[in-house]
Amino acid sequence: MNVESDDIRTKEADDRGRLYLGTEYANKRITVAVVDVEDDRPNEDELAAAYQDAATSARDITREWDHVSDEAWESLGPAPRVEGYDADEDDE
């Protein structure tokens, strides 16, 4: 007897590893092979690699932004003179 994948009522096993088949398999012995087991959480190595990649990307983006921001400000030319404002004064 072959069990067709369409006959499996649930595509995921319950917490005890059981799959439910249709009623046509009642009172029959069915052997199921486990082909693959996946963890429902990422492993620590994958998380560490993703974190490292994100940190590197963030540094790269920050450097790029600093460069582009400086270029943008420089392209605006000198700031207009505003009466009563002195950019060199310390803010208190």
WORAVEN-V673131 format. One record per residue. N is the residue number from 1. RES is the residue in one letter. OMEGA is omega as a letter, one per 40 degrees, with the letter a starting at -180 (NA if undefined). Layout:
BEGIN
[[N/RES/OMEGA] [N/RES/OMEGA]]
END
This chain:
BEGIN
[[1/M/i] [2/N/i] [3/V/i] [4/E/a] [5/S/i] [6/D/a] [7/D/i] [8/I/a] [9/R/i] [10/T/a] [11/K/i] [12/E/i] [13/A/i] [14/D/a] [15/D/i] [16/R/i] [17/G/a] [18/R/i] [19/L/a] [20/Y/i] [21/L/i] [22/G/a] [23/T/a] [24/E/i] [25/Y/i] [26/A/i] [27/N/i] [28/K/i] [29/R/a] [30/I/i] [31/T/a] [32/V/i] [33/A/i] [34/V/a] [35/V/a] [36/D/i] [37/V/i] [38/E/i] [39/D/i] [40/D/i] [41/R/i] [42/P/i] [43/N/a] [44/E/i] [45/D/i] [46/E/i] [47/L/i] [48/A/i] [49/A/i] [50/A/i] [51/Y/i] [52/Q/i] [53/D/i] [54/A/i] [55/A/i] [56/T/i] [57/S/i] [58/A/i] [59/R/i] [60/D/i] [61/I/i] [62/T/i] [63/R/i] [64/E/a] [65/W/i] [66/D/a] [67/H/a] [68/V/i] [69/S/i] [70/D/i] [71/E/a] [72/A/i] [73/W/i] [74/E/a] [75/S/i] [76/L/a] [77/G/a] [78/P/i] [79/A/i] [80/P/a] [81/R/i] [82/V/a] [83/E/i] [84/G/a] [85/Y/i] [86/D/a] [87/A/a] [88/D/i] [89/E/i] [90/D/i] [91/D/i] [92/E/NA]]
END
